Amino acid sequence: MLALRLTRSAHPAVQLRRLLVAAASAGTGLLLLCTLGYALGHPDDPPAAVLRLAWCTVPLAATVQFAVAVARTDPGTRPRPGLSAIGLGPARLMTISATTTALSTALGSMLALLLFLHLRGTITGMPFDGAGAQFLAADRPLPVPAALTLLSLVPAAASLAVALVLRPREARPARADGARKAFGRFGAYGTGAMRETFGAYGRFGAHLRRTAGHDEQRTDPAPADAAPQAAAEQRPRTAGAPVPRSGDAPQAPDNPAGTPAATPGIAASPGKRPNPTAALPWGVSTLAAGLAVEAYAGHATATTDMPGGLTSGPVGVLLGWLLTAAGLALAGPGLTHICGHLLQSVRPGALRLLAGRVLMEESSRIGRPLGIVCAVASAAYAMAALQNPHGPTFGPLTTLGALLVAGCTLATLLTAAVEAKHARADTTAALLRLGAPTTMLRAAAGLRAAALVTMFAPLTLAVAALAAQPLTR
């Protein structure tokens, strides 16, 4: 009920994004049901039905990615101060977000079922003069359990992905001195602040002096009125730090290292942010491996049918395309970070410095969706280059799948940009208070977009040309 109330009382922009998720779920569900109809109409050709079902995983993954991006920008399930006191902690907010995503995708699946039944002629007469009878199997009964199983794939996958991405992560309490915890003597977890070397325990009677000090504190009790003074004298003194007396004002202890006071259960210093360039070598390696697999598969003899009237190609080309897309997705944050670094190099002014720093800060957030958009664009360019002009054109299902993948990836990138804008809202407000003109902020945004296009457009064209080369021989 709380998820329904938050869904109903959301901002119109949030409602629009949820409706887009429902539309994407409806399109993916319709593709899955049409695959089921093709399998019912062609029982003697199971490999073709399995291949069509395998092609449906691409729009399914694009839809799930878009649903996760929309859930991340939902302000209704964002952690805020005071919500834990009324039972809305991070785990409860994650559950609400997953439930809201499940409701949106389930609505789309129901719309897909109604549209599929309408096209089959179950609700009314078959439209379009029966043009879709080939992949709808209107003359055969529809297996309801199979249809419901296929329709439940999108809600289940989207809600599970949202729950995994938005799960609460508790940071490990860090020590004030920044040292790492390790297994100490006799398996004890953690080491003391003052480590003793071998033999220091009994050197020069240290053990005896320490034991005698403890015995004197136990056998010589202090009077009751002198308890505060004795407690102050027994505290460990630092170099140059006087012992506070009873009539003096409390003084802050010296902190030559400049570290803030540690709070129990909370790390004294924030953890290191993930380095966006850390996955860049893996992304480049995966991209090179994908291109190598495609080049090697060009000499293979086993072929498979491409969707939508494309020429037949080797089976390994599909694996190469998947590796290429994964490589671009992994290398996207690192390339975006490098783009921001290059933007503010060579004596930058205020405009280039602002644009470069913001781009480096947002590289982890918008880099991966941008890499996926480049992968989809390169695949679309390769498919357009491989289209046989004398053969059949793209079918309706192939067109629907292409529109779904392209639309979901672009919508995910735009949603990530909106999330980045909301994340730097405080910085933008501070710049405006300092007197920065709004035209400068808009110019910085345009400069960031131009820098990204300059970086990723040639890369996309090069990857597309290399990906289409094995199939054009």
C-alpha positions as CSV (number, residue, x, y, z in Angstrom):
1,M,0.0,0.0,0.0
2,L,2.8,2.4,0.7
3,A,4.3,1.7,-2.7
4,L,1.0,2.5,-4.3
5,R,0.7,5.8,-2.4
6,L,4.2,6.8,-3.3
7,T,3.5,5.9,-7.0
8,R,0.2,7.9,-7.0
9,S,1.7,11.0,-5.3
10,A,4.9,11.3,-7.4
11,H,5.9,14.2,-9.6
12,P,4.7,14.2,-13.2
13,A,8.2,13.7,-14.5
14,V,8.6,10.7,-12.3
15,Q,5.2,9.3,-13.5
16,L,6.4,9.8,-17.1
17,R,9.5,7.8,-16.5
18,R,7.5,5.0,-14.9
19,L,5.1,5.0,-17.9
20,L,8.1,4.7,-20.2
21,V,9.2,1.7,-18.2
22,A,5.7,0.2,-18.6
23,A,5.8,0.9,-22.3
24,A,9.2,-0.8,-22.7
25,S,8.0,-3.8,-20.7
26,A,4.9,-4.0,-22.9
27,G,7.1,-4.1,-26.0
28,T,9.4,-6.7,-24.6
29,G,6.5,-8.8,-23.5
30,L,4.9,-8.6,-26.9
31,L,8.1,-9.8,-28.5
32,L,8.2,-12.8,-26.1
33,L,4.6,-13.7,-26.8
34,C,5.2,-13.4,-30.6
35,T,8.1,-15.8,-30.1
36,L,5.7,-18.2,-28.4
37,G,3.2,-17.8,-31.3
38,Y,6.0,-18.6,-33.8
39,A,6.9,-21.8,-31.9
40,L,3.3,-22.9,-31.8
41,G,2.9,-22.2,-35.6
42,H,6.1,-24.0,-36.5
43,P,6.4,-27.1,-34.3
44,D,8.7,-28.8,-36.8
45,D,11.4,-26.0,-36.5
46,P,12.5,-25.8,-32.9
47,P,16.0,-24.2,-33.6
48,A,14.4,-21.2,-35.3
49,A,12.1,-20.6,-32.3
50,V,15.0,-20.9,-29.8
51,L,17.0,-18.4,-31.9
52,R,14.1,-15.9,-31.8
53,L,13.9,-16.4,-28.1
54,A,17.6,-15.8,-27.8
55,W,17.3,-12.5,-29.7
56,C,14.6,-11.4,-27.2
57,T,17.3,-11.3,-24.4
58,V,18.7,-8.1,-25.9
59,P,15.5,-5.9,-25.5
60,L,15.0,-7.7,-22.2
61,A,18.4,-6.5,-20.9
62,A,17.8,-3.0,-22.3
63,T,14.4,-2.8,-20.5
64,V,15.9,-4.0,-17.2
65,Q,18.7,-1.5,-17.4
66,F,16.2,1.3,-18.0
67,A,14.0,0.2,-15.1
68,V,17.1,0.3,-12.8
69,A,18.0,3.8,-14.0
70,V,14.5,5.0,-13.3
71,A,14.5,3.4,-9.8
72,R,17.7,5.2,-9.0
73,T,16.3,8.6,-9.8
74,D,13.0,8.1,-7.9
75,P,12.9,10.8,-5.2
76,G,10.1,9.0,-3.3
77,T,12.4,6.2,-2.3
78,R,15.5,8.3,-1.6
79,P,16.9,8.0,1.9
80,R,16.2,11.1,3.9
81,P,16.9,12.0,7.6
82,G,14.1,10.9,10.0
83,L,12.7,8.1,7.9
84,S,14.4,5.4,9.9
85,A,12.5,6.5,13.0
86,I,9.2,5.6,11.4
87,G,10.4,2.3,10.0
88,L,11.6,3.4,6.6
89,G,15.2,2.4,6.7
90,P,17.4,1.7,3.7
91,A,16.1,-1.9,3.4
92,R,12.5,-0.9,3.5
93,L,13.1,1.8,0.9
94,M,14.8,-0.7,-1.3
95,T,11.8,-3.0,-1.0
96,I,9.4,-0.2,-1.9
97,S,11.5,0.7,-5.0
98,A,11.6,-2.9,-6.1
99,T,7.8,-3.2,-5.6
100,T,7.2,0.0,-7.6
101,T,9.3,-1.3,-10.4
102,A,7.5,-4.6,-10.3
103,L,4.1,-2.8,-10.5
104,S,5.2,-0.7,-13.5
105,T,6.6,-3.7,-15.5
106,A,3.6,-5.9,-14.6
107,L,1.3,-3.2,-16.0
108,G,3.3,-3.3,-19.2
109,S,3.1,-7.1,-19.4
110,M,-0.6,-7.0,-19.0
111,L,-0.9,-4.5,-21.8
112,A,1.3,-6.8,-24.0
113,L,-1.0,-9.7,-23.2
114,L,-4.1,-7.7,-24.2
115,L,-2.5,-6.5,-27.4
116,F,-1.4,-10.0,-28.3
117,L,-4.9,-11.4,-27.7
118,H,-6.3,-8.6,-29.9
119,L,-3.8,-9.4,-32.7
120,R,-4.7,-13.0,-32.5
121,G,-8.4,-12.2,-32.9
122,T,-9.3,-13.7,-29.5
123,I,-11.0,-10.5,-28.2
124,T,-12.2,-9.2,-31.6
125,G,-11.6,-10.2,-35.2
126,M,-8.1,-10.5,-36.4
127,P,-6.9,-7.0,-37.6
128,F,-4.7,-6.2,-40.6
129,D,-6.5,-8.8,-42.7
130,G,-4.6,-11.7,-40.9
131,A,-1.1,-10.4,-41.8
132,G,0.3,-11.6,-38.5
133,A,-1.0,-15.1,-38.6
134,Q,2.5,-16.4,-39.3
135,F,3.9,-15.5,-35.9
136,L,0.7,-15.4,-33.8
137,A,-0.6,-19.0,-34.4
138,A,-4.2,-17.8,-34.3
139,D,-5.5,-21.2,-35.3
140,R,-3.9,-22.9,-32.3
141,P,-4.9,-22.7,-28.6
142,L,-2.7,-20.5,-26.5
143,P,-1.0,-22.2,-23.6
144,V,-1.7,-20.0,-20.7
145,P,1.0,-21.2,-18.3
146,A,3.7,-20.6,-21.0
147,A,2.4,-17.2,-21.8
148,L,2.3,-16.1,-18.1
149,T,5.8,-17.5,-17.6
150,L,7.2,-15.4,-20.4
151,L,5.3,-12.3,-19.2
152,S,6.7,-12.7,-15.7
153,L,10.3,-12.5,-17.0
154,V,10.4,-8.7,-17.2
155,P,8.9,-7.9,-13.8
156,A,11.0,-10.6,-12.1
157,A,14.3,-9.5,-13.7
158,A,13.6,-5.8,-13.2
159,S,12.6,-6.0,-9.6
160,L,15.5,-8.3,-8.8
161,A,18.0,-6.0,-10.5
162,V,16.6,-3.0,-8.6
163,A,16.9,-4.9,-5.3
164,L,20.5,-5.8,-6.0
165,V,21.5,-2.3,-7.1
166,L,19.8,-0.4,-4.3
167,R,20.5,-2.8,-1.5
168,P,21.9,-1.1,1.6
169,R,25.6,-1.2,1.9
170,E,27.1,-0.6,5.3
171,A,30.7,0.7,5.3
172,R,33.2,-1.0,7.5
173,P,34.2,1.2,10.5
174,A,37.6,2.6,9.7
175,R,40.3,3.3,12.2
176,A,41.3,6.9,13.0
177,D,44.9,6.3,12.1
178,G,43.9,4.9,8.7
179,A,45.6,1.5,9.3
180,R,44.1,-1.7,8.0
181,K,42.9,-4.3,10.4
182,A,44.7,-7.6,10.3
183,F,45.0,-10.8,12.3
184,G,47.3,-10.1,15.2
185,R,48.9,-12.4,17.8
186,F,47.2,-15.7,18.4
187,G,44.5,-15.0,15.8
188,A,43.2,-11.9,17.5
189,Y,41.5,-9.7,14.9
190,G,42.9,-6.2,14.8
191,T,46.2,-4.7,16.0
192,G,46.8,-2.2,18.7
193,A,47.7,1.4,18.0
194,M,51.2,0.9,19.5
195,R,52.9,-2.2,18.1
196,E,55.7,-3.9,20.0
197,T,58.7,-5.4,18.4
198,F,60.0,-8.8,19.3
199,G,61.5,-8.7,22.8
200,A,60.1,-5.3,23.8
201,Y,57.7,-6.9,26.2
202,G,60.5,-7.8,28.7
203,R,63.1,-5.3,27.7
204,F,64.5,-3.0,30.5
205,G,61.8,-4.2,32.9
206,A,58.9,-2.8,31.0
207,H,56.6,-5.6,32.1
208,L,57.6,-5.1,35.7
209,R,57.0,-1.3,35.6
210,R,53.6,-1.8,34.0
211,T,52.6,-4.5,36.5
212,A,53.7,-2.3,39.4
213,G,51.7,0.6,38.1
214,H,48.6,-1.5,38.0
215,D,49.2,-2.8,41.5
216,E,49.6,0.7,42.9
217,Q,46.3,1.8,41.4
218,R,44.5,-1.2,42.8
219,T,46.0,-1.1,46.4
220,D,46.1,2.7,47.0
221,P,42.5,3.9,46.6
222,A,42.0,7.7,46.4
223,P,39.5,9.6,48.6
224,A,36.1,10.2,47.1
225,D,36.5,14.0,46.8
226,A,39.8,13.5,44.8
227,A,38.3,11.1,42.3
228,P,38.0,13.6,39.4
229,Q,41.6,14.9,40.0
230,A,43.0,11.4,40.1
231,A,41.1,10.3,37.0
232,A,42.5,13.4,35.2
233,E,46.1,12.5,36.3
234,Q,45.7,8.9,35.2
235,R,44.8,9.8,31.7
236,P,47.6,9.3,29.1
237,R,49.4,12.5,28.5
238,T,50.6,13.6,25.1
239,A,53.7,15.7,24.4
240,G,53.0,19.3,25.3
241,A,49.4,18.7,26.4
242,P,48.8,20.0,30.0
243,V,46.5,18.1,32.4
244,P,43.3,20.1,32.8
245,R,42.6,21.2,36.4
246,S,39.3,21.3,38.2
247,G,38.8,25.1,37.7
248,D,40.0,25.4,34.1
249,A,37.9,25.5,31.0
250,P,37.9,22.3,28.9
251,Q,40.4,22.4,26.1
252,A,40.4,20.4,22.9
253,P,43.2,17.9,22.7
254,D,46.0,18.5,20.3
255,N,45.6,16.8,16.9
256,P,48.7,17.3,14.9
257,A,47.6,14.9,12.2
258,G,44.4,17.0,11.5
259,T,42.1,14.0,11.7
260,P,38.6,14.5,13.0
261,A,37.4,12.9,16.1
262,A,36.0,9.4,15.5
263,T,32.4,8.6,16.2
264,P,31.6,5.1,17.5
265,G,30.4,2.9,14.7
266,I,31.2,5.5,12.0
267,A,34.3,5.7,10.0
268,A,36.6,8.6,10.8
269,S,37.3,9.4,7.2
270,P,35.2,8.6,4.1
271,G,36.2,5.7,2.1
272,K,38.0,6.0,-1.2
273,R,35.7,6.5,-4.2
274,P,36.0,3.9,-7.0
275,N,38.5,4.8,-9.7
276,P,36.7,5.1,-13.0
277,T,39.8,4.3,-14.9
278,A,40.4,1.0,-13.0
279,A,38.1,-1.0,-15.4
280,L,39.5,0.7,-18.5
281,P,42.2,-1.9,-19.2
282,W,39.6,-4.7,-18.8
283,G,37.2,-2.9,-21.1
284,V,39.9,-2.4,-23.8
285,S,40.9,-6.0,-23.5
286,T,37.3,-7.2,-23.8
287,L,36.7,-5.0,-26.8
288,A,39.9,-6.2,-28.5
289,A,38.9,-9.8,-27.7
290,G,35.4,-9.3,-29.2
291,L,36.9,-7.8,-32.4
292,A,39.4,-10.7,-32.6
293,V,36.6,-13.2,-32.2
294,E,34.6,-11.5,-35.0
295,A,37.6,-11.5,-37.3
296,Y,38.4,-15.2,-36.6
297,A,34.7,-16.1,-37.1
298,G,34.8,-14.6,-40.5
299,H,36.7,-17.7,-41.7
300,A,34.3,-20.2,-40.1
301,T,31.8,-22.3,-42.1
302,A,29.0,-22.6,-39.5
303,T,26.4,-19.9,-40.1
304,T,23.3,-18.6,-38.5
305,D,20.4,-16.5,-39.7
306,M,20.4,-12.9,-38.8
307,P,17.1,-11.2,-37.8
308,G,15.1,-9.0,-40.2
309,G,16.4,-10.1,-43.6
310,L,20.1,-9.7,-42.9
311,T,22.5,-12.0,-44.7
312,S,23.6,-15.2,-42.9
313,G,26.8,-15.0,-40.8
314,P,29.1,-17.1,-38.7
315,V,28.0,-18.1,-35.2
316,G,31.0,-16.6,-33.6
317,V,30.1,-13.1,-34.8
318,L,27.3,-13.0,-32.3
319,L,29.7,-13.8,-29.5
320,G,32.1,-11.2,-30.8
321,W,29.3,-8.6,-30.8
322,L,28.4,-9.4,-27.2
323,L,32.1,-9.1,-26.1
324,T,32.4,-5.8,-28.0
325,A,29.3,-4.4,-26.3
326,A,30.6,-5.6,-22.9
327,G,34.0,-4.0,-23.6
328,L,32.5,-0.6,-24.5
329,A,30.3,-0.7,-21.3
330,L,33.4,-1.4,-19.2
331,A,35.5,1.2,-20.9
332,G,32.9,3.9,-20.8
333,P,33.6,5.3,-17.3
334,G,37.3,5.4,-17.9
335,L,37.0,7.1,-21.3
336,T,34.7,9.7,-19.8
337,H,37.1,10.4,-17.0
338,I,40.0,10.8,-19.5
339,C,37.8,13.1,-21.6
340,G,37.2,15.3,-18.6
341,H,40.9,15.3,-17.8
342,L,41.9,16.3,-21.3
343,L,39.2,19.0,-21.3
344,Q,40.9,20.9,-18.4
345,S,44.5,20.4,-19.5
346,V,46.9,23.0,-21.1
347,R,46.2,26.1,-19.0
348,P,42.4,25.9,-18.7
349,G,40.1,28.8,-18.0
350,A,37.1,28.8,-15.7
351,L,34.8,27.3,-18.3
352,R,37.0,24.4,-19.3
353,L,38.0,23.8,-15.7
354,L,34.4,23.6,-14.5
355,A,33.3,21.4,-17.4
356,G,36.3,19.0,-17.0
357,R,35.9,18.7,-13.2
358,V,32.2,18.0,-13.5
359,L,32.8,15.4,-16.3
360,M,35.4,13.6,-14.2
361,E,33.0,13.6,-11.2
362,E,30.2,12.2,-13.3
363,S,32.2,9.6,-15.2
364,S,31.2,6.7,-13.1
365,R,27.5,7.6,-13.4
366,I,27.1,8.4,-17.1
367,G,30.1,6.5,-18.5
368,R,28.6,3.0,-18.6
369,P,25.2,4.1,-20.2
370,L,27.2,6.1,-22.7
371,G,29.3,3.0,-23.5
372,I,26.2,0.9,-24.0
373,V,24.7,3.6,-26.3
374,C,27.9,3.4,-28.4
375,A,27.6,-0.4,-28.6
376,V,24.0,-0.1,-29.8
377,A,24.9,2.6,-32.3
378,S,27.8,0.5,-33.7
379,A,25.5,-2.6,-34.0
380,A,22.9,-0.5,-35.8
381,Y,25.5,0.9,-38.2
382,A,26.8,-2.7,-38.8
383,M,23.2,-4.0,-39.4
384,A,22.5,-1.1,-41.8
385,A,25.7,-1.9,-43.7
386,L,24.8,-5.6,-43.9
387,Q,21.3,-5.1,-45.1
388,N,20.8,-6.8,-48.5
389,P,19.2,-4.3,-50.8
390,H,17.8,-7.1,-53.0
391,G,16.6,-9.2,-50.1
392,P,13.7,-8.8,-47.6
393,T,13.5,-5.7,-45.5
394,F,13.2,-5.5,-41.8
395,G,10.1,-7.2,-40.4
396,P,7.8,-5.7,-37.8
397,L,9.2,-7.7,-34.9
398,T,12.8,-6.8,-35.8
399,T,11.8,-3.1,-36.1
400,L,10.1,-3.3,-32.8
401,G,13.1,-4.9,-31.1
402,A,15.5,-2.4,-32.6
403,L,13.3,0.5,-31.5
404,L,13.1,-0.9,-28.0
405,V,16.8,-1.4,-27.6
406,A,17.7,2.0,-29.0
407,G,15.0,3.8,-27.1
408,C,15.8,2.1,-23.8
409,T,19.5,2.8,-24.1
410,L,19.0,6.5,-25.0
411,A,16.4,6.9,-22.2
412,T,18.8,5.3,-19.7
413,L,21.5,7.7,-20.7
414,L,19.2,10.7,-20.3
415,T,18.0,9.4,-17.0
416,A,21.6,9.0,-15.8
417,A,22.2,12.6,-16.9
418,V,19.1,13.7,-14.8
419,E,20.5,11.8,-11.8
420,A,23.9,13.5,-12.2
421,K,22.2,16.9,-12.4
422,H,20.3,16.2,-9.2
423,A,23.5,15.0,-7.5
424,R,25.3,18.3,-8.2
425,A,22.3,20.5,-7.4
426,D,24.1,21.8,-4.2
427,T,27.2,22.7,-6.2
428,T,25.2,24.5,-8.8
429,A,23.3,26.5,-6.1
430,A,26.6,27.4,-4.5
431,L,28.0,28.7,-7.8
432,L,25.0,30.8,-8.4
433,R,25.3,32.3,-4.9
434,L,28.9,33.2,-5.6
435,G,27.8,35.1,-8.7
436,A,28.4,32.6,-11.5
437,P,26.2,33.5,-14.5
438,T,23.7,30.9,-15.8
439,T,25.1,31.3,-19.3
440,M,28.4,30.0,-18.0
441,L,26.8,26.9,-16.6
442,R,24.9,26.2,-19.8
443,A,28.1,26.7,-21.8
444,A,29.9,24.2,-19.5
445,A,27.1,21.7,-20.2
446,G,27.4,22.2,-23.9
447,L,31.2,21.9,-23.7
448,R,30.8,18.6,-21.9
449,A,28.4,17.2,-24.5
450,A,30.7,18.3,-27.3
451,A,33.7,16.7,-25.7
452,L,31.8,13.4,-25.2
453,V,30.7,13.4,-28.9
454,T,34.3,14.1,-30.0
455,M,35.6,11.2,-27.9
456,F,32.9,8.5,-28.6
457,A,31.7,9.2,-32.1
458,P,35.0,8.2,-33.9
459,L,35.2,5.2,-31.5
460,T,31.7,4.1,-32.4
461,L,32.3,4.3,-36.1
462,A,35.6,2.4,-35.9
463,V,34.1,-0.4,-33.9
464,A,31.1,-0.6,-36.2
465,A,33.3,-0.8,-39.3
466,L,35.5,-3.5,-37.7
467,A,32.4,-5.4,-36.5
468,A,30.8,-5.4,-40.0
469,Q,34.0,-6.4,-41.9
470,P,33.9,-10.2,-41.3
471,L,30.3,-10.4,-42.7
472,T,31.0,-8.3,-45.8
473,R,33.5,-10.8,-47.3
